[in-house]
Amino acid sequence: MAEIVYPPVIAAARTLFRVLDVRFHMEGTQHVPRTGGAVLVSNHISYLDFIFAGFAALPSHRLVRFMAKQDVFDHRISGPLMRGMHHIPVDRGAGAGSYATALRMLKAGEVVGVFAEATISRSFTVKEIKNGAIRMAQATNTPVIPVALWGSQRFWTKGRPRKLTQRHIPMTVLVGEPMHPKRGENVNDHAADLHTRLSALVDRAQRTYPEVPPGVWWQPAHLGGTAPTPEEAAKMDADEAASRAARDD
């Protein structure tokens, strides 16, 4: 497919991060295959995660087609960019169409990006993993590549003001070894394995992060930060969903 939009967007992002002196630490990028389809699964802590997760594939000269909420595609600014980069809109009321599009892209040799937690984690720990990424990999005989991000929440995350022009922010991107789920194998077992792998990568990213002042909001509670605990975050998510449902009635 023609790549008119994606390369200049990447170039602009690289220039911006260079100006802001975002201090990248990346490991394991060799695990992203240089050819063929793959499902790249990242943890989700920020509205900017698709940018940083996409950077994980650049050393392998791959462009990632992310599955993202329809709202992003409906926006007057982000919508044309998302479509131009051939990302995949996900309509939660009609998910079969986006799933079929993802399968078609994987079979065509594309890397498809998935945030398998579905929503941003307010606790900055890995939430329940949905099994769609595993099912896509099984259906297309493609590997699953786990990716851990840490630092992006400091720029823009749920419930916090945007701080997109901060300078000198460390940004960690860790890519884990590929998983190879096969047709007929237990989907939920593989999803549990993915959760374990992703959690371990995220934990390592958090514990090796170079700057952690005591009691900061962007650090998880179990490591001494003031982010909500997973239980508190789950209640906040439930309250938000109930409020949204009430508005839609």
SULKA-V45959 format. One record per residue. N is the residue number from 1. RES is the residue in three letters. PHI is phi in whole degrees, 0 to 359 (999 if undefined). D_FIRST is the distance of its C-alpha to the first C-alpha in whole Angstrom. Layout:
BEGIN
n:N res:RES phi:PHI d_first:D_FIRST
n:N res:RES phi:PHI d_first:D_FIRST
END
This chain:
BEGIN
n:1 res:MET phi:999 d_first:0
n:2 res:ALA phi:291 d_first:4
n:3 res:GLU phi:246 d_first:6
n:4 res:ILE phi:267 d_first:9
n:5 res:VAL phi:265 d_first:11
n:6 res:TYR phi:301 d_first:11
n:7 res:PRO phi:302 d_first:13
n:8 res:PRO phi:293 d_first:16
n:9 res:VAL phi:295 d_first:16
n:10 res:ILE phi:298 d_first:17
n:11 res:ALA phi:298 d_first:19
n:12 res:ALA phi:295 d_first:21
n:13 res:ALA phi:296 d_first:22
n:14 res:ARG phi:298 d_first:23
n:15 res:THR phi:297 d_first:25
n:16 res:LEU phi:298 d_first:27
n:17 res:PHE phi:293 d_first:27
n:18 res:ARG phi:292 d_first:29
n:19 res:VAL phi:297 d_first:31
n:20 res:LEU phi:279 d_first:32
n:21 res:ASP phi:55 d_first:33
n:22 res:VAL phi:293 d_first:31
n:23 res:ARG phi:263 d_first:32
n:24 res:PHE phi:283 d_first:30
n:25 res:HIS phi:234 d_first:31
n:26 res:MET phi:236 d_first:28
n:27 res:GLU phi:225 d_first:29
n:28 res:GLY phi:79 d_first:27
n:29 res:THR phi:297 d_first:24
n:30 res:GLN phi:293 d_first:24
n:31 res:HIS phi:284 d_first:24
n:32 res:VAL phi:282 d_first:20
n:33 res:PRO phi:296 d_first:19
n:34 res:ARG phi:283 d_first:17
n:35 res:THR phi:220 d_first:15
n:36 res:GLY phi:85 d_first:15
n:37 res:GLY phi:287 d_first:15
n:38 res:ALA phi:199 d_first:17
n:39 res:VAL phi:254 d_first:19
n:40 res:LEU phi:264 d_first:20
n:41 res:VAL phi:245 d_first:23
n:42 res:SER phi:246 d_first:24
n:43 res:ASN phi:293 d_first:28
n:44 res:HIS phi:226 d_first:28
n:45 res:ILE phi:233 d_first:30
n:46 res:SER phi:205 d_first:29
n:47 res:TYR phi:288 d_first:26
n:48 res:LEU phi:257 d_first:25
n:49 res:ASP phi:298 d_first:24
n:50 res:PHE phi:296 d_first:20
n:51 res:ILE phi:291 d_first:20
n:52 res:PHE phi:290 d_first:23
n:53 res:ALA phi:294 d_first:21
n:54 res:GLY phi:297 d_first:18
n:55 res:PHE phi:298 d_first:20
n:56 res:ALA phi:299 d_first:21
n:57 res:ALA phi:267 d_first:18
n:58 res:LEU phi:295 d_first:17
n:59 res:PRO phi:300 d_first:20
n:60 res:SER phi:270 d_first:18
n:61 res:HIS phi:61 d_first:15
n:62 res:ARG phi:242 d_first:13
n:63 res:LEU phi:251 d_first:11
n:64 res:VAL phi:261 d_first:13
n:65 res:ARG phi:261 d_first:12
n:66 res:PHE phi:274 d_first:15
n:67 res:MET phi:274 d_first:17
n:68 res:ALA phi:220 d_first:19
n:69 res:LYS phi:300 d_first:22
n:70 res:GLN phi:304 d_first:22
n:71 res:ASP phi:305 d_first:24
n:72 res:VAL phi:294 d_first:22
n:73 res:PHE phi:283 d_first:19
n:74 res:ASP phi:279 d_first:22
n:75 res:HIS phi:290 d_first:23
n:76 res:ARG phi:292 d_first:23
n:77 res:ILE phi:261 d_first:22
n:78 res:SER phi:288 d_first:20
n:79 res:GLY phi:304 d_first:18
n:80 res:PRO phi:300 d_first:16
n:81 res:LEU phi:293 d_first:15
n:82 res:MET phi:297 d_first:14
n:83 res:ARG phi:293 d_first:12
n:84 res:GLY phi:295 d_first:10
n:85 res:MET phi:270 d_first:10
n:86 res:HIS phi:61 d_first:9
n:87 res:HIS phi:285 d_first:12
n:88 res:ILE phi:245 d_first:14
n:89 res:PRO phi:287 d_first:17
n:90 res:VAL phi:244 d_first:20
n:91 res:ASP phi:265 d_first:23
n:92 res:ARG phi:297 d_first:26
n:93 res:GLY phi:273 d_first:28
n:94 res:ALA phi:213 d_first:25
n:95 res:GLY phi:289 d_first:23
n:96 res:ALA phi:298 d_first:23
n:97 res:GLY phi:294 d_first:20
n:98 res:SER phi:292 d_first:18
n:99 res:TYR phi:297 d_first:19
n:100 res:ALA phi:296 d_first:18
n:101 res:THR phi:296 d_first:14
n:102 res:ALA phi:298 d_first:15
n:103 res:LEU phi:298 d_first:16
n:104 res:ARG phi:298 d_first:13
n:105 res:MET phi:293 d_first:11
n:106 res:LEU phi:298 d_first:13
n:107 res:LYS phi:295 d_first:14
n:108 res:ALA phi:276 d_first:10
n:109 res:GLY phi:93 d_first:11
n:110 res:GLU phi:271 d_first:10
n:111 res:VAL phi:265 d_first:13
n:112 res:VAL phi:253 d_first:14
n:113 res:GLY phi:264 d_first:17
n:114 res:VAL phi:227 d_first:20
n:115 res:PHE phi:260 d_first:24
n:116 res:ALA phi:287 d_first:26
n:117 res:GLU phi:280 d_first:29
n:118 res:ALA phi:78 d_first:27
n:119 res:THR phi:228 d_first:29
n:120 res:ILE phi:297 d_first:30
n:121 res:SER phi:276 d_first:33
n:122 res:ARG phi:289 d_first:36
n:123 res:SER phi:274 d_first:38
n:124 res:PHE phi:65 d_first:36
n:125 res:THR phi:250 d_first:36
n:126 res:VAL phi:281 d_first:34
n:127 res:LYS phi:282 d_first:34
n:128 res:GLU phi:304 d_first:34
n:129 res:ILE phi:267 d_first:31
n:130 res:LYS phi:286 d_first:29
n:131 res:ASN phi:269 d_first:28
n:132 res:GLY phi:300 d_first:25
n:133 res:ALA phi:297 d_first:23
n:134 res:ILE phi:295 d_first:25
n:135 res:ARG phi:297 d_first:25
n:136 res:MET phi:295 d_first:21
n:137 res:ALA phi:296 d_first:22
n:138 res:GLN phi:297 d_first:24
n:139 res:ALA phi:292 d_first:22
n:140 res:THR phi:242 d_first:20
n:141 res:ASN phi:54 d_first:22
n:142 res:THR phi:240 d_first:20
n:143 res:PRO phi:282 d_first:22
n:144 res:VAL phi:254 d_first:23
n:145 res:ILE phi:248 d_first:23
n:146 res:PRO phi:281 d_first:25
n:147 res:VAL phi:227 d_first:25
n:148 res:ALA phi:253 d_first:28
n:149 res:LEU phi:246 d_first:28
n:150 res:TRP phi:209 d_first:31
n:151 res:GLY phi:120 d_first:32
n:152 res:SER phi:294 d_first:30
n:153 res:GLN phi:296 d_first:32
n:154 res:ARG phi:287 d_first:34
n:155 res:PHE phi:275 d_first:32
n:156 res:TRP phi:190 d_first:31
n:157 res:THR phi:221 d_first:32
n:158 res:LYS phi:295 d_first:34
n:159 res:GLY phi:81 d_first:37
n:160 res:ARG phi:232 d_first:37
n:161 res:PRO phi:292 d_first:37
n:162 res:ARG phi:293 d_first:34
n:163 res:LYS phi:224 d_first:34
n:164 res:LEU phi:282 d_first:31
n:165 res:THR phi:253 d_first:33
n:166 res:GLN phi:297 d_first:35
n:167 res:ARG phi:251 d_first:36
n:168 res:HIS phi:66 d_first:36
n:169 res:ILE phi:279 d_first:35
n:170 res:PRO phi:291 d_first:34
n:171 res:MET phi:225 d_first:31
n:172 res:THR phi:257 d_first:31
n:173 res:VAL phi:229 d_first:27
n:174 res:LEU phi:246 d_first:28
n:175 res:VAL phi:252 d_first:26
n:176 res:GLY phi:271 d_first:28
n:177 res:GLU phi:293 d_first:28
n:178 res:PRO phi:296 d_first:26
n:179 res:MET phi:257 d_first:27
n:180 res:HIS phi:230 d_first:27
n:181 res:PRO phi:292 d_first:28
n:182 res:LYS phi:253 d_first:28
n:183 res:ARG phi:306 d_first:28
n:184 res:GLY phi:90 d_first:32
n:185 res:GLU phi:282 d_first:33
n:186 res:ASN phi:292 d_first:34
n:187 res:VAL phi:296 d_first:31
n:188 res:ASN phi:292 d_first:34
n:189 res:ASP phi:297 d_first:35
n:190 res:HIS phi:293 d_first:32
n:191 res:ALA phi:297 d_first:31
n:192 res:ALA phi:295 d_first:34
n:193 res:ASP phi:296 d_first:34
n:194 res:LEU phi:298 d_first:30
n:195 res:HIS phi:300 d_first:33
n:196 res:THR phi:298 d_first:35
n:197 res:ARG phi:295 d_first:33
n:198 res:LEU phi:294 d_first:31
n:199 res:SER phi:298 d_first:34
n:200 res:ALA phi:294 d_first:36
n:201 res:LEU phi:296 d_first:33
n:202 res:VAL phi:297 d_first:33
n:203 res:ASP phi:299 d_first:37
n:204 res:ARG phi:295 d_first:37
n:205 res:ALA phi:298 d_first:35
n:206 res:GLN phi:292 d_first:37
n:207 res:ARG phi:284 d_first:40
n:208 res:THR phi:255 d_first:39
n:209 res:TYR phi:295 d_first:38
n:210 res:PRO phi:285 d_first:40
n:211 res:GLU phi:229 d_first:41
n:212 res:VAL phi:222 d_first:43
n:213 res:PRO phi:297 d_first:46
n:214 res:PRO phi:293 d_first:48
n:215 res:GLY phi:71 d_first:47
n:216 res:VAL phi:282 d_first:44
n:217 res:TRP phi:291 d_first:42
n:218 res:TRP phi:269 d_first:39
n:219 res:GLN phi:255 d_first:40
n:220 res:PRO phi:295 d_first:41
n:221 res:ALA phi:299 d_first:44
n:222 res:HIS phi:290 d_first:45
n:223 res:LEU phi:250 d_first:44
n:224 res:GLY phi:95 d_first:47
n:225 res:GLY phi:274 d_first:44
n:226 res:THR phi:251 d_first:45
n:227 res:ALA phi:296 d_first:42
n:228 res:PRO phi:302 d_first:43
n:229 res:THR phi:292 d_first:43
n:230 res:PRO phi:305 d_first:41
n:231 res:GLU phi:291 d_first:44
n:232 res:GLU phi:296 d_first:44
n:233 res:ALA phi:296 d_first:40
n:234 res:ALA phi:297 d_first:40
n:235 res:LYS phi:293 d_first:43
n:236 res:MET phi:298 d_first:41
n:237 res:ASP phi:296 d_first:38
n:238 res:ALA phi:295 d_first:40
n:239 res:ASP phi:297 d_first:42
n:240 res:GLU phi:295 d_first:39
n:241 res:ALA phi:296 d_first:37
n:242 res:ALA phi:295 d_first:41
n:243 res:SER phi:295 d_first:41
n:244 res:ARG phi:294 d_first:37
n:245 res:ALA phi:296 d_first:39
n:246 res:ALA phi:294 d_first:42
n:247 res:ARG phi:293 d_first:40
n:248 res:ASP phi:282 d_first:38
n:249 res:ASP phi:290 d_first:41
END
